[in-house]
């Protein structure tokens, strides 16, 4: 064993701060095969804090990067362990530079894992988790890298704690850098873990170096930027982050500028008083509009305290890649949440569903499916089949628990880009005196399908009151939760409002039998009228939505749309088993377009022609009656007053209806 610990030298810095550089190295050559590392060395420990126990790990001669020895980590448990070895770094470091290096050998067909702890007391804060899988991939902080299986490779973690810039390298090649919400390190934890089975790996030539911070008089570091790195094209997102004062003198003024390569926006900040080593939380005044594809987004701080250049210009800029996803035309994603008034954790579901709905109102459709309370629809609850609450099902494909909004969002992104086989729209006739509602739904198929497909409609209601709610977030002991931490447990009925409540299944949970013929060809338009349903007088139709579903042969939801109750009544659907028209009758071009397009129409006989445009939510936004026309026609379509988005154009010729999808881009 060769090591230099923990203080190589002590120096008095020019800033008047006493600090120490720390170096460590261990090649395991001074041990004997079979020695347990924590029991044999004062520099190593275990998760339990006791060397020689079951969580200690042995020295091995089976593999070595240098010499003949290495440290072996092995487990056949899907939960990992029992070996759980800790390398303390001697302190908790929050500024300066920290560099960790070790050589790893992951046995082919197995996995590996280690983490960095952010506090001296292990088990309280995980600063970094790194997971290696048998396919030669590893992940950390949402970043994926690759490593060679069955051979030694160098793994490095280089951290500029002052600027909050973390970088992971394999054989000296960066796999991706990031800013860390936990910007501190105190120890490394080596833990044999692979959830799919066996974990077996070796480490050798482990070293770390801590270089303390030397403060210039004036310096500012762009510590972090918060912009969602995956988002929908056209979304306007808030840019936030932190600037750290890494100089001796207070920060009194600075400029913060962001650029997406095309647009550049600057905020000039004056009258500040940010003490040395403290952070300034900023929210930029300019929103960032997400563009398609992978985009380099840069943000930097300059003009610090009026200086042309501060003490360290290298830490002034952060650069990230923001990927803009283009939703498939006409696609909507349905998430059904299992919930109940009795469920103390269920406020989390309500808060997260509402957050997703607010972020993606044109694409995300939430439905709250109640269990064991007065809002329960037995057919809905029973067939959704959830046994834990709150739990969500997305497009009836996958049930999942959720701890953060991103658990829903990532699944939403996976599905919103997948083209649906058909787009949907419904119209309704309502007798307010009796409460009877008859719905006709239409599916416009852009691709051919076979097998049993069905249409269904779910009537959902917002603003439902009259019921109390169990609330385990009361008092804040379980963290913030959208304001529920300030409400009592239970929340009294007088303070509780329920949204997106699934009220009535039209056509049943699995859809109406025979609602879609089989097979269906591309370009075919299918309509179906459901049996009338009765809406109880206690339901407020002004707060209701109709969610139309296309259900596939395996019971999954293939697409959906949502209309307000009034939009449902205002929409006219031509009834019939099916209407089939090909593109030769009508076309919209160019498509996509910006402000104007053309509608080409071919009429073999004189027909009464009208045109309606519906937005993504099913609301009619334009209408024109052209009267009786005939022959080959081209007439303009003016969309200059419509916002960018996906629309449906309904061209009606006497009793024939052709539906076209158009995309307005700006």
FENTA-V766476 format. One record per residue. N is the residue number from 0. RES is the residue in one small letter. PHI is phi in whole degrees, 0 to 359 (* if undefined). PSI is psi in whole degrees, 0 to 359 (NA if undefined). D_FIRST is the distance of its C-alpha to the first C-alpha in Angstrom with 1 decimal. Layout:
# FENTA-V766476
N/RES/PHI/PSI/D_FIRST
N/RES/PHI/PSI/D_FIRST
This chain:
# FENTA-V766476
0/x/*/132/0.0
1/x/240/127/3.8
2/x/208/154/6.4
3/x/227/108/10.1
4/x/216/165/12.1
5/x/274/350/14.8
6/x/241/112/17.3
7/x/281/317/16.8
8/x/203/162/20.5
9/x/240/130/23.7
10/x/229/148/26.8
11/x/267/114/30.4
12/x/284/157/31.5
13/x/298/335/35.0
14/x/282/357/36.0
15/x/86/18/35.7
16/x/253/130/32.8
17/x/275/123/29.8
18/x/212/167/26.6
19/x/224/138/22.9
20/x/276/139/20.5
21/x/237/134/17.3
22/x/227/146/14.1
23/x/213/144/10.8
24/x/208/137/8.0
25/x/216/121/5.4
26/x/253/6/5.3
27/x/66/13/5.0
28/x/281/343/4.8
29/x/273/0/4.4
30/x/260/170/7.2
31/x/250/143/10.7
32/x/309/132/13.1
33/x/97/341/15.2
34/x/300/140/13.0
35/x/272/127/14.1
36/x/298/315/11.5
37/x/288/332/13.7
38/x/282/339/14.7
39/x/257/346/11.3
40/x/226/136/9.9
41/x/285/351/12.3
42/x/270/345/11.2
43/x/247/156/12.5
44/x/217/189/16.1
45/x/229/170/18.9
46/x/301/322/22.4
47/x/283/344/24.0
48/x/88/1/21.7
49/x/239/122/21.1
50/x/284/153/18.0
51/x/88/356/18.9
52/x/271/191/22.0
53/x/293/339/23.3
54/x/267/8/21.6
55/x/280/165/18.0
56/x/229/148/16.3
57/x/268/155/14.7
58/x/283/139/11.8
59/x/226/149/13.9
60/x/255/9/14.4
61/x/293/326/17.5
62/x/217/154/16.2
63/x/200/140/13.3
64/x/277/319/13.6
65/x/227/151/11.3
66/x/65/218/10.3
67/x/236/352/11.6
68/x/248/154/9.8
69/x/206/174/10.7
70/x/261/129/12.1
71/x/255/131/15.8
72/x/240/124/18.6
73/x/213/138/22.0
74/x/202/144/25.5
75/x/251/3/29.1
76/x/274/135/30.6
77/x/294/342/32.4
78/x/268/359/31.4
79/x/82/172/27.7
80/x/77/190/25.2
81/x/282/347/24.9
82/x/302/136/21.2
83/x/202/87/20.8
84/x/259/136/17.3
85/x/247/134/17.2
86/x/249/101/14.7
87/x/292/145/16.7
88/x/264/4/17.1
89/x/93/345/18.3
90/x/185/174/21.9
91/x/264/124/24.6
92/x/251/130/25.1
93/x/236/350/28.6
94/x/212/166/29.1
95/x/94/191/27.2
96/x/246/134/24.8
97/x/232/128/21.8
98/x/232/125/19.8
99/x/247/138/17.4
100/x/218/138/15.9
101/x/203/157/14.3
102/x/260/136/15.2
103/x/235/150/17.3
104/x/225/110/19.2
105/x/259/120/22.3
106/x/296/134/24.1
107/x/305/139/27.7
108/x/84/1/30.3
109/x/233/179/28.0
110/x/235/181/26.9
111/x/206/167/24.1
112/x/198/144/23.9
113/x/209/163/21.9
114/x/219/162/23.3
115/x/250/130/22.8
116/x/269/140/24.3
117/x/267/351/26.6
118/x/232/156/26.7
119/x/298/319/24.4
120/x/284/112/26.2
121/x/291/150/25.2
122/x/94/358/28.1
123/x/259/325/30.4
124/x/214/122/29.9
125/x/264/115/28.4
126/x/275/329/28.0
127/x/203/130/27.0
128/x/245/131/27.1
129/x/234/119/26.0
130/x/243/128/27.5
131/x/250/135/27.1
132/x/242/161/29.9
133/x/294/354/30.6
134/x/267/10/32.8
135/x/82/20/30.1
136/x/245/151/30.9
137/x/220/155/29.1
138/x/227/150/30.7
139/x/199/135/30.1
140/x/49/39/32.7
141/x/77/4/35.4
142/x/256/140/33.8
143/x/248/138/33.2
144/x/226/179/30.8
145/x/232/155/29.8
146/x/213/157/26.7
147/x/278/127/26.4
148/x/279/147/26.3
149/x/68/22/24.6
150/x/206/162/22.3
151/x/284/139/19.2
152/x/218/154/20.1
153/x/269/129/18.7
154/x/246/123/19.8
155/x/236/143/20.2
156/x/235/112/22.0
157/x/251/124/23.5
158/x/233/123/25.5
159/x/263/94/28.1
160/x/294/328/28.8
161/x/297/314/31.7
162/x/268/357/33.6
163/x/56/56/32.3
164/x/236/112/31.3
165/x/250/137/28.6
166/x/222/133/27.6
167/x/248/131/25.7
168/x/233/145/24.8
169/x/242/121/24.0
170/x/51/44/23.0
171/x/70/12/24.0
172/x/252/122/27.5
173/x/297/135/28.7
174/x/260/352/29.9
175/x/141/132/31.8
176/x/255/165/31.7
177/x/198/163/33.3
178/x/264/141/34.1
179/x/249/129/32.7
180/x/297/331/34.9
181/x/256/90/31.8
182/x/265/63/30.5
183/x/202/155/27.6
184/x/222/145/23.9
185/x/221/336/22.0
186/x/194/166/19.5
187/x/246/141/18.6
188/x/243/117/19.8
189/x/262/119/18.7
190/x/221/116/21.7
191/x/288/108/23.0
192/x/214/130/26.5
193/x/210/116/29.3
194/x/297/340/32.8
195/x/273/356/34.3
196/x/155/229/32.3
197/x/286/140/29.0
198/x/240/126/25.7
199/x/214/117/22.8
200/x/211/163/19.9
201/x/234/148/16.2
202/x/233/148/13.7
203/x/209/159/10.8
204/x/50/58/9.3
205/x/275/131/10.5
206/x/214/154/11.6
207/x/214/157/14.6
208/x/220/132/16.8
209/x/243/124/19.9
210/x/248/114/22.7
211/x/292/161/25.5
212/x/282/136/29.1
213/x/248/117/31.5
214/x/271/127/35.0
215/x/283/176/38.0
216/x/296/311/41.4
217/x/229/123/42.6
218/x/199/140/40.6
219/x/231/138/40.9
220/x/242/132/38.5
221/x/286/99/39.7
222/x/282/319/37.3
223/x/201/154/38.7
224/x/228/136/41.7
225/x/245/99/43.2
226/x/224/129/45.3
227/x/301/122/45.4
228/x/283/350/43.8
229/x/227/124/46.1
230/x/203/173/49.7
231/x/273/141/53.3
232/x/303/135/55.0
233/x/92/344/57.4
234/x/294/139/55.8
235/x/263/121/55.7
236/x/241/149/52.4
237/x/280/138/51.5
238/x/256/117/48.7
239/x/230/171/46.7
240/x/168/198/43.3
241/x/226/139/41.7
242/x/248/133/41.6
243/x/253/136/39.2
244/x/281/104/40.1
245/x/254/27/37.1
246/x/241/173/39.1
247/x/285/322/40.2
248/x/272/153/43.9
249/x/299/149/45.4
250/x/277/125/46.3
251/x/248/339/50.1
252/x/200/156/50.9
253/x/188/162/49.4
254/x/250/139/50.4
255/x/240/122/48.7
256/x/233/138/49.7
257/x/239/151/49.0
258/x/219/139/49.9
259/x/254/16/50.1
260/x/93/339/50.9
261/x/242/312/54.6
262/x/253/149/55.2
263/x/221/131/53.9
264/x/227/132/54.4
265/x/242/136/53.7
266/x/252/126/53.8
267/x/261/117/54.5
268/x/249/125/53.2
269/x/230/170/54.6
270/x/69/28/54.9
271/x/271/165/51.3
272/x/208/78/49.2
273/x/258/112/45.6
274/x/294/165/43.4
275/x/304/133/40.1
276/x/68/7/37.3
277/x/268/169/39.8
278/x/250/149/40.9
279/x/245/118/44.3
280/x/274/124/45.3
281/x/241/150/47.7
282/x/233/116/50.1
283/x/289/144/51.6
284/x/289/336/55.4
285/x/260/130/55.5
286/x/282/152/54.8
287/x/258/123/53.0
288/x/268/119/55.1
289/x/290/129/52.9
290/x/259/164/53.7
291/x/289/146/53.3
292/x/83/195/50.1
293/x/272/123/46.8
294/x/234/134/47.4
295/x/278/120/45.2
296/x/248/124/45.7
297/x/240/143/44.6
298/x/220/138/45.0
299/x/215/160/44.4
300/x/245/135/45.1
301/x/208/186/46.8
302/x/52/42/49.5
303/x/286/121/47.3
304/x/52/32/49.5
305/x/79/7/51.8
306/x/272/143/49.3
307/x/295/329/49.4
308/x/211/131/45.6
309/x/273/186/43.2
310/x/298/330/40.0
311/x/216/88/37.8
312/x/294/346/39.9
313/x/290/342/37.0
314/x/255/18/36.5
315/x/274/345/40.3
316/x/236/142/40.6
317/x/239/140/39.5
318/x/230/130/40.4
319/x/226/163/40.7
320/x/256/124/42.5
321/x/251/124/45.4
322/x/258/124/46.9
323/x/262/122/50.5
324/x/263/139/51.8
325/x/260/115/55.5
326/x/299/143/57.0
327/x/298/137/59.0
328/x/306/129/62.7
329/x/78/2/64.3
330/x/276/138/61.1
331/x/228/149/60.5
332/x/244/127/57.7
333/x/257/130/58.7
334/x/238/124/56.4
335/x/255/123/57.9
336/x/255/123/56.3
337/x/282/124/56.8
338/x/211/175/57.7
339/x/190/150/59.9
340/x/295/338/61.3
341/x/276/348/59.7
342/x/269/110/56.2
343/x/290/339/54.3
344/x/269/351/51.5
345/x/291/340/54.1
346/x/306/330/54.6
347/x/301/315/51.4
348/x/299/317/53.1
349/x/297/318/56.1
350/x/294/315/54.1
351/x/290/321/52.0
352/x/297/319/55.0
353/x/292/323/56.9
354/x/298/316/54.1
355/x/295/320/54.0
356/x/295/322/57.8
357/x/289/325/57.9
358/x/285/324/55.4
359/x/228/60/57.0
360/x/295/334/60.6
361/x/273/355/62.0
362/x/229/341/59.5
363/x/251/127/58.2
364/x/242/108/60.5
365/x/267/141/59.4
366/x/225/125/61.3
367/x/267/116/60.7
368/x/257/110/61.5
369/x/275/150/62.3
370/x/229/131/61.7
371/x/66/25/63.5
372/x/220/184/65.5
373/x/290/345/68.9
374/x/264/6/67.7
375/x/288/133/66.6
376/x/256/108/68.2
377/x/304/315/67.7
378/x/299/321/67.9
379/x/291/309/65.3
380/x/298/315/62.9
381/x/296/316/63.3
382/x/280/334/62.8
383/x/295/327/59.8
384/x/74/27/58.1
385/x/276/140/55.5
386/x/244/351/54.2
387/x/235/147/51.9
388/x/223/136/52.9
389/x/280/142/52.3
390/x/221/153/51.5
391/x/236/150/52.6
392/x/240/130/53.9
393/x/254/119/54.0
394/x/54/24/56.8
395/x/57/27/56.9
396/x/260/322/54.0
397/x/215/128/51.0
398/x/265/137/50.7
399/x/208/147/47.8
400/x/276/170/46.7
401/x/208/135/45.7
402/x/248/338/43.7
403/x/220/161/44.4
404/x/302/326/47.2
405/x/299/337/44.8
406/x/297/326/44.8
407/x/278/316/48.5
408/x/298/317/48.4
409/x/297/321/45.9
410/x/290/324/48.2
411/x/298/314/51.2
412/x/299/321/49.9
413/x/301/327/49.3
414/x/260/333/52.9
415/x/292/340/54.9
416/x/270/355/54.4
417/x/272/121/55.7
418/x/295/133/59.4
419/x/277/158/61.7
420/x/287/341/64.5
421/x/206/153/67.1
422/x/256/158/67.8
423/x/232/154/69.7
424/x/200/146/72.5
425/x/228/152/74.8
426/x/232/155/78.1
427/x/221/153/79.8
428/x/238/124/83.3
429/x/235/131/83.4
430/x/259/102/86.3
431/x/296/335/85.6
432/x/288/319/88.4
433/x/262/341/87.1
434/x/83/8/83.4
435/x/277/135/83.4
436/x/233/128/81.1
437/x/246/126/81.3
438/x/246/134/78.5
439/x/245/126/78.6
440/x/248/151/75.3
441/x/231/135/74.8
442/x/242/121/71.9
443/x/259/104/72.0
444/x/275/122/70.0
445/x/268/346/68.4
446/x/222/155/67.0
447/x/286/145/68.5
448/x/224/154/67.3
449/x/230/170/68.2
450/x/85/179/67.9
451/x/277/113/68.9
452/x/245/150/68.3
453/x/220/155/69.8
454/x/255/147/70.5
455/x/210/160/70.1
456/x/227/135/70.4
457/x/248/125/68.7
458/x/269/122/70.5
459/x/242/155/68.2
460/x/230/136/69.1
461/x/262/165/67.6
462/x/68/29/68.5
463/x/282/131/69.0
464/x/232/174/69.6
465/x/105/5/70.7
466/x/226/137/67.5
467/x/280/166/64.8
468/x/223/125/61.1
469/x/299/143/58.3
470/x/213/96/55.6
471/x/283/355/52.1
472/x/271/357/51.2
473/x/302/135/53.7
474/x/89/346/52.4
475/x/86/1/49.3
476/x/295/336/46.9
477/x/255/22/45.9
478/x/88/171/45.7
479/x/290/149/48.3
480/x/207/71/50.5
481/x/60/25/53.2
482/x/102/346/55.1
483/x/294/337/55.1
484/x/295/340/52.8
485/x/263/0/55.9
486/x/257/157/58.3
487/x/285/172/59.0
488/x/239/113/58.2
489/x/281/162/60.3
490/x/286/122/61.6
491/x/295/154/65.4
492/x/303/329/67.6
493/x/292/342/69.1
494/x/250/3/65.8
495/x/246/131/64.6
496/x/231/132/65.3
497/x/250/131/64.1
498/x/246/161/63.9
499/x/60/32/63.8
500/x/284/122/65.1
501/x/290/115/66.1
502/x/255/311/69.7
503/x/222/133/71.6
504/x/265/117/70.7
505/x/260/114/73.3
506/x/92/1/73.3
507/x/84/169/71.0
508/x/299/322/67.2
509/x/266/1/67.1
510/x/93/165/69.9
511/x/278/128/73.5
512/x/299/135/74.4
513/x/79/6/76.1
514/x/286/337/75.2
515/x/231/124/73.6
516/x/290/164/75.3
517/x/229/134/73.4
518/x/279/176/72.6
519/x/240/136/72.5
520/x/264/159/72.7
521/x/298/135/71.2
522/x/90/354/73.5
523/x/281/138/75.1
524/x/249/122/75.8
525/x/249/132/76.1
526/x/237/151/77.7
527/x/209/135/78.1
528/x/255/123/80.0
529/x/279/158/78.6
530/x/300/145/80.8
531/x/298/143/81.6
532/x/242/157/79.4
533/x/252/130/80.5
534/x/262/117/78.7
535/x/304/147/79.2
536/x/296/340/81.0
537/x/285/345/78.1
538/x/276/142/75.8
539/x/262/102/76.0
540/x/296/336/76.5
541/x/295/339/75.9
542/x/256/11/72.2
543/x/259/154/71.8
544/x/234/151/70.2
545/x/252/118/70.8
546/x/256/110/67.7
547/x/270/133/68.7
548/x/240/141/66.4
549/x/252/118/66.3
550/x/251/130/64.8
551/x/276/177/63.6
552/x/301/331/64.1
553/x/268/8/60.8
554/x/89/356/61.7
555/x/284/153/59.4
556/x/276/124/60.8
557/x/268/329/61.1
558/x/194/168/62.5
559/x/203/168/64.3
560/x/211/159/66.3
561/x/230/133/67.3
562/x/229/143/70.6
563/x/294/164/72.1
564/x/300/319/75.1
565/x/292/321/77.5
566/x/298/322/75.9
567/x/301/314/76.3
568/x/288/331/80.1
569/x/279/351/80.5
570/x/265/130/79.1
571/x/257/125/81.6
572/x/245/128/80.5
573/x/290/122/82.9
574/x/279/159/83.3
575/x/147/166/83.4
576/x/293/315/81.4
577/x/197/149/80.0
578/x/237/130/80.9
579/x/236/117/79.8
580/x/221/138/80.0
581/x/262/173/78.2
582/x/294/349/77.1
583/x/290/341/80.3
584/x/281/324/82.2
585/x/207/147/80.1
586/x/210/146/77.2
587/x/246/127/75.4
588/x/210/150/74.1
589/x/293/163/72.0
590/x/204/111/69.4
591/x/288/165/67.1
592/x/211/175/69.1
593/x/261/289/69.2
594/x/244/330/72.6
595/x/221/146/75.2
596/x/217/179/75.6
597/x/239/145/78.5
598/x/250/117/79.7
599/x/261/128/81.4
600/x/226/133/83.8
601/x/243/118/86.1
602/x/242/117/89.0
603/x/284/333/91.3
604/x/226/154/93.8
605/x/304/133/94.5
606/x/218/149/92.2
607/x/284/120/91.6
608/x/244/133/88.2
609/x/221/157/85.8
610/x/226/132/82.2
611/x/234/145/79.7
612/x/240/131/76.1
613/x/243/140/73.7
614/x/277/184/70.3
615/x/296/337/67.0
616/x/269/2/68.1
617/x/89/5/71.4
618/x/277/138/73.5
619/x/286/125/76.4
620/x/245/350/76.0
621/x/202/148/78.9
622/x/209/139/82.2
623/x/211/136/85.1
624/x/257/119/88.2
625/x/267/355/89.4
626/x/78/203/92.6
627/x/272/125/93.9
628/x/231/164/92.4
629/x/203/161/92.6
630/x/88/196/91.5
631/x/269/120/88.3
632/x/233/150/87.1
633/x/224/123/84.4
634/x/226/152/84.0
635/x/284/151/81.4
636/x/239/111/78.8
637/x/264/115/78.0
638/x/240/21/74.6
639/x/295/337/74.2
640/x/265/7/74.5
641/x/255/141/71.8
642/x/289/159/68.1
643/x/301/145/65.6
644/x/158/189/64.8
645/x/256/132/65.9
646/x/229/164/69.6
647/x/243/132/72.1
648/x/254/123/75.5
649/x/255/114/78.3
650/x/254/113/81.2
651/x/254/127/84.2
652/x/237/102/87.1
653/x/53/244/89.8
654/x/264/4/88.1
655/x/263/142/85.3
656/x/233/127/81.9
657/x/244/131/79.2
658/x/247/129/75.8
659/x/237/138/73.5
660/x/271/134/70.1
661/x/233/151/69.7
662/x/236/122/66.7
663/x/261/121/67.3
664/x/238/139/64.6
665/x/221/NA/64.5
